């Protein structure tokens, strides 16, 4: 294995150092004098490079297939300018010796175009510059600018589309990463092309200025310094200068054309030549019409018949033997998606099929109004997409479940500043944000008033105010807790997802948890499912635990308990109570303060007896709630969640009774309190 590494390393080093060395060499061309034969080689290289890039640009299928083109455009422009400087030096220093002074390439181009007429030569050169500068370069630059703008505008929608496909299971996580990378590369490419087009325009201007300088300065050098006649100086230096300009402008024209071809490529899924053949050759009526029209033009008096008849014949043959429209379309589709069956005209979706397409419901959806679309831009650091991913990680660590992907999309039916969270198509919460503003909350209720839009904080309903960025620092100075819009939404979504956790845990998610656990404890996993309990039974226990905010991270303890208790009973509620007893330390940890104390209310024996006998009557229920309301005031100075302690046999009944009346109250059995914790009784709840 060492030999291949030794063999490839020098090549890699040479490849990595080649580009910097070439750039240094290009810069040296502007400073170091070149002999005529070496200049010929460099000019030929410039022409060959431009021709190769033009042919490559025609044969690529997507613009990203040539993502390095902006850098290539910059390097080639710098190379041509360096050659212009080198050729100018030879023309001005050695031009008096004749038209061979700057090399054979420049001489050949000059004599080929001018042919003894300096005015014609100069005119052709100016026309080439105008074509390159005004038409091709300007058009390509405009296309690149518009493409970059539209690509950036479409970026949030593309990112949400990728997230939607990921959430729907149409693509994997790895495929989503690849698509996101392609979207980012596309926006970067068109932005870079927009900037690189400016180099091409500058190259055209520089070529025109250099040509004028060479002619003027060369004429003065020939007449004043070399004692040539005006005619001789004009003839010699004009041939050399125009030849030099043509040698530089023709590659520049080819490079500009290549840039235009690259930036105008649409998502055709094929190279330019096959696409043109299929798309033009399949338009038979248009081709037949063209052939007839050209034939009629050929019959007009004084009109050359042969060229038009030849073109009419070509158009007729193309229409006759060209690919049919349907075949061409099918070929294009087959090339874009090889191996995929293509729908025929007879296989159009029926009404039933169209209805079935809208039936699937996303498990977890986040809809945002139009004004909130910038917040869900996945490319922005600290955006809502990134925070949602962090929420999923935090809840996985806190609760022990893997939440499904959140399908984020815009909804024009919502208010522009509104958002809502849906679970299985049902709304579980909504709120409103103010983009660019900050939410100021008074944690003590004693802060001085400030100017702002008064609202209720969406997560906990606390009174708050939306303030501007200029008011943020003042609000913080006055003691307000100030957060941005993304943090407000993230906090709200965290609470909504935590509350919706039991509904988000299905058989698939439970199976995933089992598979993860089975890699570490295969025997225990196999013992519980399917030998003792079914997956559905275990799922019900998981949901019961999550419904009361008990994490299921400690799967080992939970499954060991189920393995033992499952042989005695299959009742999910009884199994849940057994598991809660084993998870006493985990449950108690939520309610301990810094000193390991649990502040709690205690249910008196009379009230417990009422719950044992089928539940309290209307009068007893009202007394329990009134006693709870009175005793709960003692929690005002306690920084831990409120807790109600009761006997184990009535805990579930009490919890169900209070779940809808006082949702935030945790009901614990005495045996669910960690033996190492100290219970501080703040009151007694009686019936």
Buried (B, 14 or more C-beta within 10 A) or exposed (E): EEEEEEEEEEEEEEEEEEEEEEEEEBEEBBEEEBEBEEBBEBBEEBBEBBBEBBEBBBBBBBBBBBBEBBEBBBBBBBBBBBBBBBBBBBBBEBBBEEBEBBBBBBBBBBBEBBEEEBEEBBEBBBEBBEBBBEEBBBBBBEBBBEBBEEBBEBBBEBBBBBBBBBBEEEBEEEEBEEBBEBBBEBBBBBBBBBBBBEBBBBBBEBBBEBBEEBBEBBBBBBBEEBEBEEEBBBBBBBBBBBBBBBBBBBBBBBBBBBBBBBBBBEEBBBBBEBBEBBBEBBBBEEBBEBBEEBBEBBEEEEEEEEEBBEBBEBBBEBBEEBBEBEEBBBBBBBBBEEEEEEEEEEEEEEEEEEEEEEEEEBBBBBBBBBBBBBBBBBBBEEBBBBBBEEBBEBBEEBBBBBBBBBBBBBBEEBEEBBBBBBBBEEEBBBBBBBBEBBBBBBEEEEBEEBEBEEBEBBBEEBEBBBBBEEBBEBBEEBEBBBBBBBBBBBBBBBEBBBBBBBBBBBEEBBEEBBEEBBEEBEEBBEBBBEEBBEBEBBBBBBBBBBBBBBBBBBBEBBBBBBBEBBEEEEEBEBBBBBBBBBBBBBBBBBBBBEEEBBBBBBBBEEBBEBBEEEBBEEEBBEBBBEBBEEBBEBBEEBEBBBBBBBBBEBBBBBBEBBEEEBEEBBBBBEBBBBEEBEBEEBBEBBB
